[in-house]
Amino acid sequence: MTLHRACALSEVPEEGAIGVEVAGIPVAVVRADGEIFALHDVCSHEEVPLSEGEIYDHTVECWLHGSCFDLRTGKPTGPPATKPVAIYPVTLDGGDVYVGLPD
């Protein structure tokens, strides 16, 4: 795993998400309940950005069909998605958000 800078912490909205590309991988950086999470920014049901969805209760809801994913595990918590999305470890350093991506 290698840490990569994803964005400035100040760019991540309160109770919201931004989509960024990190080392060629689409990543959603999410703030929920004061915590920062990172997950693959493509819904496992349809290929749309999860960063454009609603954030609530440690959940991101895809805007297209309403699939829900747990921000802590990437597992689907509501249909129609049945496959999880990858989650990435997050490190905060000097006002920046870093995500750990597989080598």
LOVEXFI-161829 format. One line per field, with one value per residue (C-alpha): residue number from 1; residue in one letter; x, z, y. Coordinates in Angstrom, 1 decimal, padded with zeros to 4 digits, m for minus. Layout:
<pts>
lummi: NUM;...;
tormi: a;...;
px: X;...;
pz: Z;...;
py: Y;...;
</pts>
This chain:
<pts>
lummi: 1;2;3;4;5;6;7;8;9;10;11;12;13;14;15;16;17;18;19;20;21;22;23;24;25;26;27;28;29;30;31;32;33;34;35;36;37;38;39;40;41;42;43;44;45;46;47;48;49;50;51;52;53;54;55;56;57;58;59;60;61;62;63;64;65;66;67;68;69;70;71;72;73;74;75;76;77;78;79;80;81;82;83;84;85;86;87;88;89;90;91;92;93;94;95;96;97;98;99;100;101;102;103;
tormi: m;t;l;h;r;a;c;a;l;s;e;v;p;e;e;g;a;i;g;v;e;v;a;g;i;p;v;a;v;v;r;a;d;g;e;i;f;a;l;h;d;v;c;s;h;e;e;v;p;l;s;e;g;e;i;y;d;h;t;v;e;c;w;l;h;g;s;c;f;d;l;r;t;g;k;p;t;g;p;p;a;t;k;p;v;a;i;y;p;v;t;l;d;g;g;d;v;y;v;g;l;p;d;
px: 000.0;001.2;m000.2;m001.2;m002.4;m006.1;m007.1;m006.9;m009.2;m010.8;m012.1;m014.2;m017.7;m019.3;m021.5;m020.6;m018.2;m015.9;m014.6;m010.9;m008.6;m005.7;m003.0;m005.5;m008.2;m011.5;m011.8;m014.7;m013.4;m016.3;m016.9;m019.5;m020.1;m016.7;m014.8;m013.1;m013.5;m012.3;m013.9;m013.9;m016.0;m017.9;m021.2;m021.0;m024.5;m024.2;m021.0;m021.9;m019.9;m020.8;m019.3;m022.5;m024.8;m026.3;m024.3;m026.0;m025.5;m022.1;m023.8;m023.5;m026.6;m026.1;m028.1;m029.1;m030.9;m030.6;m028.0;m026.5;m023.0;m021.5;m018.7;m016.7;m016.9;m017.9;m020.6;m024.0;m026.7;m029.6;m030.6;m030.2;m026.4;m025.2;m021.4;m019.3;m017.1;m013.4;m012.6;m009.2;m007.4;m007.2;m004.4;m004.7;m001.4;m000.8;m004.3;m004.2;m006.1;m004.0;m005.4;m003.7;m004.0;m002.8;000.6;
pz: 000.0;m000.9;000.6;m002.0;m001.5;m002.5;m001.6;001.0;004.0;003.5;000.1;001.7;002.5;005.9;005.6;002.0;m000.6;m003.4;m006.2;m007.0;m009.1;m007.2;m009.1;m011.9;m009.5;m008.9;m005.2;m003.2;m000.2;002.3;005.6;007.8;011.5;011.6;010.2;006.8;004.7;001.2;m001.1;m004.8;m006.5;m008.8;m007.7;m008.0;m009.4;m012.1;m013.1;m011.7;m009.2;m005.6;m004.7;m006.3;m003.9;m000.5;002.7;006.0;009.0;007.7;004.4;000.9;m001.3;m005.1;m006.8;m009.8;m008.3;m004.5;m003.7;m000.3;001.0;004.5;004.5;007.0;005.2;001.6;001.9;000.4;002.9;000.5;m002.9;m005.8;m005.2;m004.0;m004.4;m002.1;m003.2;m002.2;000.8;001.3;004.6;005.2;006.9;007.6;007.6;007.5;006.3;003.5;003.0;002.0;000.9;000.9;m002.4;m003.3;m004.9;
py: 000.0;003.5;006.8;009.3;012.9;013.1;016.6;019.4;018.7;022.1;020.9;018.2;019.5;019.0;015.9;015.6;014.2;015.1;013.0;013.0;010.9;009.4;007.6;007.0;005.6;007.4;008.0;009.6;011.5;011.8;013.6;012.1;012.8;014.6;011.6;011.3;008.2;007.2;004.7;003.7;006.4;004.1;002.4;m001.4;m001.5;001.1;002.9;006.4;008.4;007.8;011.2;012.7;010.9;011.7;011.2;010.3;008.0;006.7;005.9;007.1;006.7;006.5;009.1;006.9;003.9;004.5;001.8;002.4;001.6;001.7;004.2;002.2;m001.2;m000.5;m003.1;m002.5;m001.7;m001.2;m002.6;m002.8;m003.1;m006.5;m006.1;m003.9;m001.1;m000.8;001.4;003.0;003.9;007.6;009.7;013.4;015.3;019.0;019.9;017.3;014.0;011.0;007.7;004.3;002.5;m001.0;m001.2;
</pts>
